[in-house]
Amino acid sequence: MTSRKFVGVLAVSAAVWLVGCSDDTTAPHPDAMTPSGQAAAATPEVAAMAAEVRQLAAAQGITPVVRPAPVRRELNLLGQALAFDKVLSGNRDISCMTCHLSRSATVDGRSLAIGQGATGLGAARVHPTGRTVHRNAPPLFNLHAMGPLTWDGRVFTDAGGVVRTPGASLLANQRAVLEFGTLSALPMFPVLSRSEMRGESGNELAAVPDAGHQKTWKFLMRRLGEIPEYRAMFEAAYPEQAFDNMNFAHAGNAMGGWMAAVFASTNSPWDRFLAGNDDAMTETQLRGARAFMTTAKCAQCHTGSLFSDRKFHNVAIPQVGPGFGDGADGRDDFGRFRKTKNPKHRYQFRTPPLRNVELTGPYGHDGAIVNLRDWVAHYSQSDLKLLAYDVNQLEPLLQGTLQPTLDAILATRDAKLKKLVIPEQTIDEITEFLKALTDPGARNLNGLVPLRVPSGLPIDN
């Protein structure tokens, strides 16, 4: 197939995903409908509570998501192809979207992703040695508005507006390519991880020493340059630039642009409520929203348009899985401390955004909490929850990996949680409110999947 025909094939799905997650901004919540199909009028009590919730949201800086600026079509098409193409992995056996599945709201449904060298998808994915990656695969929604990325914030923008990536620094000519800030840089890093994409052996990327990130990126551009369709797509996405003068930041930028364009999620019942529709959420969800911002104090950290303060907190999540090389045996994960070396930051992880959270479990940096209600409940008396943590909620592969670090975790637990007790009914109401953050368009993202990729390798979905 020629490059021109390939672009045409991708354009079939482009017509679907360029419109974003969903466009209906007026429909009331199904529970707010009368048997005749008409929107039920809100009672005076519900109308008063709706007004109160809007005032609380405005006072606490919880605002609608601003959609990203339009992304040029050629860059979108290139980013889509690269995100689904296994050519970016060392042994050509995994793509970015293998762990961010379109069919399951950009996550894989596992506590910890299973990366390179495995077979199957999602819950059915199996590695021959039982290996997992270090952390939970986070969802991709609204990352254009997030700022610091990754669980420990190692991809961030400094006070001068420069994208920083400690441990694998970008060159000036690479930073100059990044049109979407940290989101442009983010896709450049899974390809460096042996457990995620690069592999331990059997390919030229794996043979590069771990510190040789520039050489790994150079080898990937060499691979892409051997595929005529990619050369044509890169040059269409970056007019007046020759492929041979490009670097891997051009690939990262394309994937970042595609993610910004297709995963902007702005049509939840909560969004319709903020726009003035009192019937967009149920009465239970309104009570949950009020408690979220008042008695339960969730909005102290879960604030802003994405329900994240973009900061780092220790919320007493137990450590399961292989860890990140920390601790006496290397099976612990010190979180933000890994970047700052400040002992107070040990076990801190970035406040996760909450949009579409209903669809994107398990929860926590290592997916240690599987159920949404249990995750909400964890914040109430979190010290007792941590000490009573039940490993049986995990898949068998992880049940024997709980680390004996509970006391160490509690030693730096966020002070905001130390006296927090949330009644059971309020936990139920907050859980229902979180479901009102789901954009209906996020439930089915199959339209994002291309029919083929330039390498000709199979596509995971």
C-alpha positions, -999 to +999 in steps of 0.1 A: +000+000+000+013+034-009+016+063+017-013+081+001-035+050+004-024+045+039-034+080+049-068+074+033-073+043+054-065+062+086-089+089+076-118+065+078-114+064+116-103+100+118-138+112+109-149+095+141-122+106+166-116+141+155-150+151+170-138+142+205-154+120+231-190+132+228-210+163+217-243+161+235-243+188+261-280+190+269-293+155+277-305+151+313-294+122+334-316+091+327-327+090+363-340+125+360-366+115+333-403+109+338-420+077+325-431+098+295-395+105+286-397+142+296-371+158+319-384+158+354-386+193+370-362+196+400-379+201+434-372+233+452-349+213+476-329+198+447-327+232+429-314+248+461-288+220+465-278+224+428-272+261+433-251+253+465-230+228+446-223+252+418-213+279+443-190+254+461-174+243+428-167+279+418-153+288+452-129+258+451-118+263+416-135+232+401-142+244+366-150+229+332-122+214+311-109+238+284-106+218+252-072+218+234-067+239+203-073+220+171-045+197+160-036+196+124-049+165+106-015+152+093+000+153+128-031+135+142-027+107+117+010+103+124+004+102+161-024+077+158-002+054+137+027+056+160+007+050+192-007+017+178+025+005+160+046-022+177+076-010+157+085+013+186+091-017+209+124-035+210+111-068+198+082-054+179+057-071+202+040-043+220+027-008+213+018+021+235-019+013+232-014-024+242-015-011+278-039+018+271-066-002+254-093+016+235-118-010+244-113-003+282-111+035+285-074+037+278-063+014+307-058-024+308-079-031+338-050-046+357-034-034+389+000-034+372+005-036+334+022-065+318+045-051+292+071-064+268+074-102+261+038-110+270+008-123+251-029-115+253-046-083+263-060-068+294-070-093+321-059-121+297-024-108+292+003-133+304+041-130+307+060-163+306+080-154+337+051-136+356+067-102+351+048-069+355+058-033+351+064-011+381+033+009+382-004+011+372-010+022+336-028+056+341-056+067+318-050+092+289-080+115+293-074+153+293-036+151+297-034+183+276-046+201+308-026+181+334+009+196+336+032+172+355+029+137+342+038+102+355+030+090+390+061+107+404+060+138+382+093+132+364+079+149+333+072+185+342+075+221+331+097+243+352+090+279+363+105+291+330+081+270+309+108+245+299+098+209+298+121+189+321+127+151+321+152+142+349+170+110+342+166+112+305+171+148+296+160+162+263+183+182+240+175+218+230+165+208+195+142+181+209+125+205+233+119+229+204+097+203+188+072+200+217+040+217+208+019+202+236+043+206+265+047+176+288+022+156+268+045+158+238+074+145+259+055+117+277+055+092+248+093+093+245+098+074+277+080+041+277+102+031+248+132+034+271+119+011+297+130-025+294+099-039+311+075-017+292+087-017+256+125-020+250+131-055+262+161-072+279+177-087+248+172-098+212+172-064+195+194-034+189+174-012+214+180-037+242+217-037+235+219+000+243+230+007+280+202+021+301+218+055+302+219+057+264+185+072+259+196+094+230+210+064+212+178+044+217+158+073+203+182+075+173+178+038+166+140+042+167+141+070+141+163+048+120+137+020+122+109+045+112+130+059+084+133+024+068+095+025+063+086+047+033+051+054+046+064+068+078+089+091+060+060+105+040+038+109+070+064+126+091+071+151+063+034+157+058+030+164+096+060+187+097+060+206+064+093+220+050+113+196+072+131+165+058+127+133+078+165+129+080+167+161+100+140+150+125+145+134+159+124+112+181+108+143+197+089+146+164+074+112+171+066+120+207+050+153+197+028+136+171+015+111+197+010+139+222-010+159+197-031+128+189-038+122+225-047+158+231-072+157+202-089+125+208-089+121+246-103+155+256-133+144+277-157+173+284-192+159+282-199+142+315-231+148+335-210+170+357-201+192+327-237+195+317-246+204+353-219+231+354-234+244+322-267+250+339-287+217+336-300+209+371-313+175+358-279+163+346-271+145+379-293+126+403-301+138+438-277+112+452-249+125+430-256+161+440-254+151+477-221+133+469-207+163+451-216+185+481-199+161+505-169+158+482-163+195+485-173+199+522-174+173+549-152+147+532-127+173+521-118+155+489-115+188+471-085+198+492-065+177+467-090+168+440-097+202+426-094+221+393-110+211+360-095+176+362-101+171+400-064+171+407-042+197+424-013+184+403+007+179+435+020+148+454+005+132+485+010+100+506-025+087+510-014+054+526-016+031+495+001-003+502+030-013+480+024-044+459+042-057+428+079-055+419+085-020+432+108+005+416+142-006+430+138+012+463+142-002+498+165-029+511+154-055+486+146-032+458+109-040+459+096-008+473+086+024+455+094+057+472+074+078+447+081+115+447+112+110+469+129+093+439+130+127+422+134+152+451+154+131+477+134+149+504+125+123+531+091+140+536+082+131+500+086+094+505+055+074+493+040+105+477+024+102+443+006+126+421-030+133+428-048+114+400-074+132+379-109+119+384-126+123+351-139+089+338-126+074+370-155+050+371-140+033+340-103+034+348-097+011+379-078-004+396-067+026+416-035+039+432+001+041+418+002+003+419-034-005+415-036-019+450-073-009+454-095-026+428-130-013+435-141+023+431-162+024+463-133+008+483-110+035+469-133+062+482-137+044+515-099+041+518-096+078+526-117+074+557-095+062+586-068+054+560-044+042+586-068+014+596-076+006+560-039+002+553-032-020+583-062-042+574-054-043+536-068-075+520-045-089+493-073-112+481-087-083+460-056-086+438-051-111+410-032-142+422+000-130+404+003-101+429-012-115+461+022-126+475+039-092+468+026-070+496+056-053+511+060-050+549+063-013+548+030-003+563+045+016+593+070+034+570+041+045+548+021+058+578+052+077+590+048+102+561+010+100+555-006+132+545-017+152+576-050+160+558-061+123+563-052+118+599-085+127+614-107+121+584-138+098+590-164+095+563-199+080+571-208+049+550-238+067+534-215+096+524-190+071+509-219+057+488-230+092+477-194+103+467-190+071+447-222+079+428-209+115+423-177+101+408-198+082+382-212+116+371-177+124+359-179+098+332-182+111+296-205+087+277-181+089+248-153+073+269-172+040+271-165+031+235-133+043+219-131+016+192-133+044+166-098+054+175-082+022+162-067+024+127-072-004+102-035-009+099-002+007+107+027+014+083+050-013+097+023-039+088+026-054+124-007-065+141-027-040+161-038-046+197-072-034+207 
